[in-house]
Amino acid sequence: MSKKAIIIAAAASLLVIGLIGGMFFMLWSKMSNIAAAVPGNSAHAPATPEVKKEVPGPIYPLETFIVNLADRGKERYLRVTIQLQLEKLALKEEMDQRLPQIRDRILTIVPTKSYETVTALEGKAALRDELLRNLNEVLQGGKITNLYFTEFVVQ
């Protein structure tokens, strides 16, 4: 083989290796962009600013209430345990001081409901809203942000 043939073969080999390397680089770049675009793939995703989650307020538990329901001719009762989510920790002290008023509001509102009302999902939601509204009227230094029924037995 002549020197000219060896040089042509070497140049062709380098050209083929260069083309293969270039194709591999383009394919690798494309795959990296696709992987970064897939939601949930944080390995190649650019850093996003961290969103600060709101910390829920403290929970204030109340004792269990047993009340008669407003059904004529039937003796039905509701056993309910309520926990209140407060706006801020400082409100716990006011809750302790106003506990008789809070219990009175609950014991005044809940017995006015019928069996059909408290067993329906919409009725429970309406009761929750009414209680929240009335209990917040008692408080001066903050508000109750949510009300949770942790026990709800109708008989």
C-alpha positions in Angstrom: 0.0 0.0 0.0 1.3 3.4 -0.9 1.6 6.4 1.5 -1.1 8.2 -0.4 -3.6 5.3 0.3 -2.7 5.2 4.0 -3.3 9.0 4.3 -6.6 8.7 2.5 -7.7 5.8 4.8 -6.6 7.6 7.9 -8.4 10.8 6.8 -11.6 8.8 6.1 -11.3 7.1 9.5 -11.0 10.4 11.3 -13.9 11.8 9.3 -16.1 8.8 10.3 -15.0 9.0 13.9 -15.7 12.8 13.9 -19.2 12.3 12.4 -20.1 9.5 14.9 -18.8 11.7 17.8 -20.8 14.7 16.6 -24.0 12.6 16.3 -23.4 11.2 19.7 -23.0 14.7 21.2 -26.1 16.0 19.5 -28.1 13.0 20.7 -26.8 13.4 24.2 -27.7 17.1 24.3 -31.2 16.4 23.0 -31.8 13.7 25.6 -30.6 16.0 28.4 -33.1 18.7 27.3 -35.9 16.2 27.2 -35.1 14.9 30.6 -35.0 18.4 32.1 -38.4 19.2 30.6 -40.1 16.1 32.1 -42.2 17.2 35.2 -40.9 15.8 38.4 -37.4 15.3 37.1 -35.3 17.5 39.3 -31.9 16.1 38.3 -31.4 18.5 35.4 -34.1 21.1 36.1 -33.1 24.6 36.9 -33.4 25.7 40.5 -36.8 27.1 41.3 -37.5 29.5 44.1 -38.8 27.7 47.2 -42.4 28.5 48.0 -43.0 29.0 51.7 -45.9 27.0 52.9 -48.2 28.5 55.4 -48.0 26.7 58.8 -51.4 25.9 60.1 -52.3 27.4 63.5 -52.5 25.5 66.8 -55.4 23.1 67.5 -57.7 23.8 70.5 -59.6 20.6 71.5 -63.0 20.8 73.1 -64.7 18.2 75.3 -67.3 15.9 73.7 -70.8 17.3 73.5 -74.0 15.2 73.7 -77.1 17.0 72.7 -80.7 16.1 71.8 -81.6 16.9 68.2 -84.7 18.9 67.2 -86.8 16.0 65.9 -90.4 16.0 67.0 -91.8 12.8 68.4 -88.4 11.0 68.2 -85.6 11.0 70.7 -82.4 11.4 68.8 -79.1 12.7 70.0 -75.8 13.7 68.6 -72.5 13.0 70.2 -69.8 15.3 68.7 -66.2 16.2 69.5 -64.9 19.4 68.0 -61.4 20.7 67.6 -60.7 24.3 66.6 -57.8 25.5 64.6 -56.7 28.9 65.8 -55.1 31.7 63.9 -52.2 32.1 66.3 -50.9 30.5 69.5 -51.6 33.6 71.5 -55.4 33.0 71.1 -55.2 29.9 73.3 -55.2 32.0 76.4 -58.4 33.9 75.3 -60.0 30.6 74.4 -59.4 29.3 78.0 -61.0 32.5 79.4 -64.0 32.4 77.0 -64.6 28.6 77.2 -68.0 29.0 78.9 -69.2 31.3 76.1 -67.9 29.0 73.4 -69.5 26.0 75.0 -72.8 27.9 75.4 -72.8 28.9 71.7 -72.2 25.3 70.6 -74.9 24.0 73.0 -77.3 26.6 71.8 -76.8 26.0 68.0 -76.4 22.3 67.7 -79.7 21.2 69.4 -81.7 23.3 66.8 -80.6 20.9 64.0 -82.7 17.9 62.9 -81.5 14.3 62.2 -81.8 14.8 58.5 -79.8 18.0 58.6 -76.8 16.6 60.5 -76.6 13.4 58.6 -76.4 15.1 55.2 -73.0 16.3 54.0 -74.4 19.7 53.2 -75.9 19.9 56.6 -72.6 19.2 58.3 -70.9 21.8 56.2 -73.6 24.4 57.1 -73.3 23.5 60.8 -69.5 23.9 60.6 -69.9 27.4 59.0 -72.6 28.5 61.4 -70.5 27.4 64.4 -67.4 29.1 63.0 -69.2 32.4 62.4 -70.8 32.4 65.9 -67.6 31.3 67.8 -65.6 34.0 66.0 -68.1 36.6 67.3 -67.0 35.8 70.9 -63.2 36.3 70.3 -61.4 39.6 70.3 -57.7 38.8 69.8 -57.9 36.6 66.7 -60.1 34.1 65.0 -60.8 30.5 64.6 -59.7 29.5 61.1 -61.2 26.0 60.9 -63.4 23.7 62.8 -63.0 19.9 62.8 -65.5 17.3 63.8 -63.3 14.5 65.2 -66.3 12.5 66.4 -69.8 12.7 65.0 -72.3 10.0 66.1 -76.0 10.4 65.5 -78.4 8.0 67.2 
